[in-house]
Amino acid sequence: MTKKRRGLVVFAVVLVVFVAIAWWQGWVRPVDSRKFMQWQPGSYAVKQFVDGDTVMVDMQGTTETIRFIGIDTP
């Protein structure tokens, strides 16, 4: 095994161990969308994906359709 490959393996092992410890300690958690919406004013939850460039979002109780300009997808 070359030095470069050995270094990559050691790095990968250290990274996996760090992520496992972070998960076990609770440092990595899913984001609660209700709390996120309070922290980030102007952020809205996506209710439905209509197609590749159109989504429907919940804007404080009102459903709005949003189309992304410059994106052409089926």
N, CA, C and O atoms as a GROMACS GRO file, in nm:
protein
  296
    1MET      N    1   0.085  -0.117   0.000
    1MET     CA    2   0.000   0.000   0.000
    1MET      C    3   0.090   0.124   0.000
    1MET      O    4   0.185   0.133   0.078
    2THR      N    5   0.059   0.217  -0.088
    2THR     CA    6   0.141   0.337  -0.096
    2THR      C    7   0.110   0.431   0.020
    2THR      O    8   0.008   0.417   0.088
    3LYS      N    9   0.199   0.528   0.041
    3LYS     CA   10   0.179   0.624   0.150
    3LYS      C   11   0.051   0.705   0.130
    3LYS      O   12  -0.022   0.733   0.225
    4LYS      N   13   0.025   0.742   0.006
    4LYS     CA   14  -0.093   0.822  -0.023
    4LYS      C   15  -0.221   0.745   0.008
    4LYS      O   16  -0.314   0.798   0.069
    5ARG      N   17  -0.225   0.620  -0.034
    5ARG     CA   18  -0.343   0.537  -0.010
    5ARG      C   19  -0.360   0.511   0.139
    5ARG      O   20  -0.472   0.514   0.190
    6ARG      N   21  -0.251   0.486   0.210
    6ARG     CA   22  -0.257   0.462   0.354
    6ARG      C   23  -0.310   0.586   0.426
    6ARG      O   24  -0.389   0.576   0.519
    7GLY      N   25  -0.265   0.703   0.382
    7GLY     CA   26  -0.313   0.828   0.440
    7GLY      C   27  -0.462   0.847   0.418
    7GLY      O   28  -0.533   0.891   0.508
    8LEU      N   29  -0.511   0.813   0.299
    8LEU     CA   30  -0.654   0.823   0.271
    8LEU      C   31  -0.736   0.728   0.357
    8LEU      O   32  -0.844   0.763   0.405
    9VAL      N   33  -0.684   0.607   0.376
    9VAL     CA   34  -0.754   0.509   0.460
    9VAL      C   35  -0.761   0.559   0.605
    9VAL      O   36  -0.866   0.550   0.669
   10VAL      N   37  -0.649   0.609   0.655
   10VAL     CA   38  -0.647   0.661   0.793
   10VAL      C   39  -0.744   0.779   0.806
   10VAL      O   40  -0.819   0.787   0.904
   11PHE      N   41  -0.745   0.868   0.708
   11PHE     CA   42  -0.837   0.981   0.710
   11PHE      C   43  -0.982   0.933   0.711
   11PHE      O   44  -1.064   0.985   0.787
   12ALA      N   45  -1.015   0.836   0.627
   12ALA     CA   46  -1.152   0.784   0.619
   12ALA      C   47  -1.194   0.721   0.752
   12ALA      O   48  -1.307   0.741   0.797
   13VAL      N   49  -1.104   0.646   0.814
   13VAL     CA   50  -1.136   0.582   0.942
   13VAL      C   51  -1.159   0.689   1.050
   13VAL      O   52  -1.255   0.680   1.127
   14VAL      N   53  -1.073   0.789   1.055
   14VAL     CA   54  -1.089   0.896   1.153
   14VAL      C   55  -1.220   0.971   1.130
   14VAL      O   56  -1.290   1.004   1.226
   15LEU      N   57  -1.254   0.997   1.006
   15LEU     CA   58  -1.380   1.065   0.973
   15LEU      C   59  -1.501   0.984   1.018
   15LEU      O   60  -1.594   1.038   1.076
   16VAL      N   61  -1.499   0.855   0.991
   16VAL     CA   62  -1.611   0.768   1.031
   16VAL      C   63  -1.624   0.766   1.183
   16VAL      O   64  -1.735   0.772   1.236
   17VAL      N   65  -1.512   0.756   1.253
   17VAL     CA   66  -1.515   0.754   1.399
   17VAL      C   67  -1.569   0.888   1.452
   17VAL      O   68  -1.650   0.888   1.544
   18PHE      N   69  -1.526   0.998   1.395
   18PHE     CA   70  -1.575   1.130   1.438
   18PHE      C   71  -1.725   1.143   1.417
   18PHE      O   72  -1.795   1.190   1.506
   19VAL      N   73  -1.775   1.102   1.302
   19VAL     CA   74  -1.918   1.111   1.273
   19VAL      C   75  -1.997   1.021   1.368
   19VAL      O   76  -2.104   1.059   1.415
   20ALA      N   77  -1.946   0.902   1.396
   20ALA     CA   78  -2.015   0.811   1.488
   20ALA      C   79  -2.022   0.871   1.628
   20ALA      O   80  -2.126   0.862   1.693
   21ILE      N   81  -1.914   0.931   1.674
   21ILE     CA   82  -1.914   0.994   1.807
   21ILE      C   83  -2.009   1.113   1.808
   21ILE      O   84  -2.082   1.132   1.906
   22ALA      N   85  -2.009   1.193   1.703
   22ALA     CA   86  -2.098   1.308   1.694
   22ALA      C   87  -2.243   1.264   1.699
   22ALA      O   88  -2.325   1.327   1.766
   23TRP      N   89  -2.277   1.158   1.628
   23TRP     CA   90  -2.414   1.107   1.628
   23TRP      C   91  -2.451   1.054   1.766
   23TRP      O   92  -2.560   1.081   1.816
   24TRP      N   93  -2.361   0.980   1.828
   24TRP     CA   94  -2.387   0.921   1.959
   24TRP      C   95  -2.404   1.028   2.066
   24TRP      O   96  -2.486   1.012   2.157
   25GLN      N   97  -2.327   1.137   2.058
   25GLN     CA   98  -2.335   1.245   2.154
   25GLN      C   99  -2.455   1.338   2.130
   25GLN      O  100  -2.486   1.421   2.215
   26GLY      N  101  -2.521   1.323   2.016
   26GLY     CA  102  -2.637   1.407   1.986
   26GLY      C  103  -2.601   1.539   1.921
   26GLY      O  104  -2.684   1.630   1.917
   27TRP      N  105  -2.480   1.552   1.871
   27TRP     CA  106  -2.440   1.677   1.805
   27TRP      C  107  -2.505   1.691   1.669
   27TRP      O  108  -2.522   1.802   1.619
   28VAL      N  109  -2.543   1.579   1.608
   28VAL     CA  110  -2.604   1.578   1.475
   28VAL      C  111  -2.749   1.534   1.493
   28VAL      O  112  -2.776   1.422   1.534
   29ARG      N  113  -2.843   1.623   1.461
   29ARG     CA  114  -2.985   1.594   1.474
   29ARG      C  115  -3.060   1.645   1.352
   29ARG      O  116  -3.016   1.740   1.288
   30PRO      N  117  -3.173   1.583   1.321
   30PRO     CA  118  -3.257   1.639   1.215
   30PRO      C  119  -3.310   1.775   1.259
   30PRO      O  120  -3.330   1.800   1.378
   31VAL      N  121  -3.332   1.862   1.163
   31VAL     CA  122  -3.383   1.996   1.193
   31VAL      C  123  -3.533   1.990   1.210
   31VAL      O  124  -3.602   1.932   1.125
   32ASP      N  125  -3.586   2.048   1.318
   32ASP     CA  126  -3.730   2.060   1.338
   32ASP      C  127  -3.778   2.178   1.253
   32ASP      O  128  -3.737   2.292   1.276
   33SER      N  129  -3.864   2.150   1.156
   33SER     CA  130  -3.904   2.255   1.060
   33SER      C  131  -3.978   2.370   1.129
   33SER      O  132  -3.967   2.484   1.085
   34ARG      N  133  -4.053   2.342   1.236
   34ARG     CA  134  -4.124   2.451   1.305
   34ARG      C  135  -4.025   2.548   1.369
   34ARG      O  136  -4.044   2.670   1.362
   35LYS      N  137  -3.920   2.495   1.431
   35LYS     CA  138  -3.819   2.582   1.491
   35LYS      C  139  -3.742   2.657   1.383
   35LYS      O  140  -3.709   2.775   1.400
   36PHE      N  141  -3.711   2.590   1.272
   36PHE     CA  142  -3.638   2.653   1.164
   36PHE      C  143  -3.715   2.771   1.107
   36PHE      O  144  -3.658   2.875   1.077
   37MET      N  145  -3.847   2.754   1.092
   37MET     CA  146  -3.930   2.862   1.039
   37MET      C  147  -3.929   2.983   1.132
   37MET      O  148  -3.940   3.097   1.086
   38GLN      N  149  -3.917   2.960   1.263
   38GLN     CA  150  -3.911   3.072   1.356
   38GLN      C  151  -3.776   3.142   1.349
   38GLN      O  152  -3.769   3.265   1.363
   39TRP      N  153  -3.669   3.065   1.328
   39TRP     CA  154  -3.534   3.124   1.322
   39TRP      C  155  -3.510   3.200   1.194
   39TRP      O  156  -3.440   3.301   1.194
   40GLN      N  157  -3.568   3.154   1.084
   40GLN     CA  158  -3.542   3.210   0.952
   40GLN      C  159  -3.669   3.275   0.896
   40GLN      O  160  -3.743   3.209   0.823
   41PRO      N  161  -3.695   3.401   0.926
   41PRO     CA  162  -3.814   3.464   0.870
   41PRO      C  163  -3.804   3.467   0.717
   41PRO      O  164  -3.698   3.492   0.661
   42GLY      N  165  -3.916   3.442   0.651
   42GLY     CA  166  -3.918   3.438   0.506
   42GLY      C  167  -3.893   3.299   0.451
   42GLY      O  168  -3.892   3.280   0.330
   43SER      N  169  -3.873   3.200   0.538
   43SER     CA  170  -3.857   3.061   0.497
   43SER      C  171  -3.994   2.994   0.504
   43SER      O  172  -4.067   3.011   0.602
   44TYR      N  173  -4.028   2.918   0.402
   44TYR     CA  174  -4.158   2.855   0.395
   44TYR      C  175  -4.142   2.707   0.365
   44TYR      O  176  -4.045   2.666   0.301
   45ALA      N  177  -4.237   2.627   0.410
   45ALA     CA  178  -4.233   2.482   0.391
   45ALA      C  179  -4.288   2.446   0.254
   45ALA      O  180  -4.390   2.499   0.211
   46VAL      N  181  -4.219   2.356   0.183
   46VAL     CA  182  -4.266   2.306   0.055
   46VAL      C  183  -4.374   2.202   0.082
   46VAL      O  184  -4.350   2.105   0.155
   47LYS      N  185  -4.491   2.221   0.022
   47LYS     CA  186  -4.602   2.127   0.040
   47LYS      C  187  -4.602   2.022  -0.069
   47LYS      O  188  -4.632   1.905  -0.043
   48GLN      N  189  -4.568   2.062  -0.192
   48GLN     CA  190  -4.577   1.969  -0.305
   48GLN      C  191  -4.484   2.014  -0.416
   48GLN      O  192  -4.469   2.133  -0.441
   49PHE      N  193  -4.420   1.916  -0.482
   49PHE     CA  194  -4.343   1.942  -0.603
   49PHE      C  195  -4.434   1.914  -0.721
   49PHE      O  196  -4.480   1.801  -0.740
   50VAL      N  197  -4.462   2.018  -0.801
   50VAL     CA  198  -4.551   2.003  -0.915
   50VAL      C  199  -4.476   1.940  -1.031
   50VAL      O  200  -4.521   1.841  -1.088
   51ASP      N  201  -4.362   1.997  -1.066
   51ASP     CA  202  -4.272   1.939  -1.166
   51ASP      C  203  -4.132   1.990  -1.134
   51ASP      O  204  -4.107   2.039  -1.024
   52GLY      N  205  -4.040   1.980  -1.229
   52GLY     CA  206  -3.901   2.013  -1.202
   52GLY      C  207  -3.873   2.157  -1.168
   52GLY      O  208  -3.773   2.186  -1.102
   53ASP      N  209  -3.959   2.250  -1.212
   53ASP     CA  210  -3.933   2.392  -1.184
   53ASP      C  211  -4.049   2.462  -1.114
   53ASP      O  212  -4.052   2.585  -1.109
   54THR      N  213  -4.144   2.386  -1.060
   54THR     CA  214  -4.259   2.444  -0.992
   54THR      C  215  -4.284   2.371  -0.860
   54THR      O  216  -4.285   2.248  -0.854
   55VAL      N  217  -4.303   2.450  -0.753
   55VAL     CA  218  -4.335   2.393  -0.622
   55VAL      C  219  -4.453   2.470  -0.562
   55VAL      O  220  -4.478   2.585  -0.599
   56MET      N  221  -4.523   2.406  -0.471
   56MET     CA  222  -4.628   2.472  -0.395
   56MET      C  223  -4.578   2.482  -0.251
   56MET      O  224  -4.536   2.383  -0.193
   57VAL      N  225  -4.584   2.603  -0.195
   57VAL     CA  226  -4.534   2.626  -0.060
   57VAL      C  227  -4.645   2.678   0.030
   57VAL      O  228  -4.742   2.739  -0.017
   58ASP      N  229  -4.630   2.652   0.159
   58ASP     CA  230  -4.723   2.703   0.259
   58ASP      C  231  -4.665   2.832   0.315
   58ASP      O  232  -4.567   2.829   0.389
   59MET      N  233  -4.726   2.944   0.279
   59MET     CA  234  -4.681   3.075   0.327
   59MET      C  235  -4.776   3.122   0.436
   59MET      O  236  -4.872   3.195   0.409
   60GLN      N  237  -4.750   3.079   0.558
   60GLN     CA  238  -4.828   3.116   0.675
   60GLN      C  239  -4.976   3.089   0.656
   60GLN      O  240  -5.060   3.176   0.681
   61GLY      N  241  -5.009   2.967   0.610
   61GLY     CA  242  -5.148   2.927   0.593
   61GLY      C  243  -5.203   2.941   0.453
   61GLY      O  244  -5.310   2.888   0.424
   62THR      N  245  -5.134   3.011   0.365
   62THR     CA  246  -5.176   3.029   0.227
   62THR      C  247  -5.087   2.947   0.136
   62THR      O  248  -4.964   2.955   0.145
   63THR      N  249  -5.146   2.867   0.048
   63THR     CA  250  -5.068   2.787  -0.047
   63THR      C  251  -5.040   2.871  -0.171
   63THR      O  252  -5.132   2.921  -0.235
   64GLU      N  253  -4.913   2.886  -0.203
   64GLU     CA  254  -4.870   2.963  -0.320
   64GLU      C  255  -4.792   2.873  -0.415
   64GLU      O  256  -4.718   2.784  -0.371
   65THR      N  257  -4.808   2.895  -0.545
   65THR     CA  258  -4.732   2.822  -0.646
   65THR      C  259  -4.612   2.906  -0.686
   65THR      O  260  -4.626   3.023  -0.720
   66ILE      N  261  -4.494   2.847  -0.681
   66ILE     CA  262  -4.369   2.916  -0.713
   66ILE      C  263  -4.307   2.848  -0.835
   66ILE      O  264  -4.291   2.726  -0.837
   67ARG      N  265  -4.271   2.928  -0.937
   67ARG     CA  266  -4.198   2.877  -1.054
   67ARG      C  267  -4.059   2.937  -1.052
   67ARG      O  268  -4.043   3.058  -1.032
   68PHE      N  269  -3.959   2.853  -1.074
   68PHE     CA  270  -3.821   2.897  -1.076
   68PHE      C  271  -3.786   2.945  -1.216
   68PHE      O  272  -3.800   2.870  -1.313
   69ILE      N  273  -3.741   3.070  -1.227
   69ILE     CA  274  -3.707   3.129  -1.355
   69ILE      C  275  -3.570   3.078  -1.399
   69ILE      O  276  -3.478   3.068  -1.317
   70GLY      N  277  -3.555   3.045  -1.527
   70GLY     CA  278  -3.427   3.002  -1.581
   70GLY      C  279  -3.403   2.852  -1.567
   70GLY      O  280  -3.297   2.803  -1.606
   71ILE      N  281  -3.499   2.779  -1.513
   71ILE     CA  282  -3.486   2.634  -1.500
   71ILE      C  283  -3.591   2.573  -1.590
   71ILE      O  284  -3.710   2.600  -1.576
   72ASP      N  285  -3.547   2.489  -1.684
   72ASP     CA  286  -3.639   2.424  -1.777
   72ASP      C  287  -3.623   2.274  -1.762
   72ASP      O  288  -3.532   2.214  -1.818
   73THR      N  289  -3.713   2.214  -1.684
   73THR     CA  290  -3.708   2.070  -1.662
   73THR      C  291  -3.846   2.014  -1.685
   73THR      O  292  -3.945   2.086  -1.672
   74PRO      N  293  -3.855   1.885  -1.719
   74PRO     CA  294  -3.986   1.825  -1.739
   74PRO      C  295  -4.060   1.803  -1.608
   74PRO      O  296  -4.173   1.753  -1.608
   0.00000   0.00000   0.00000
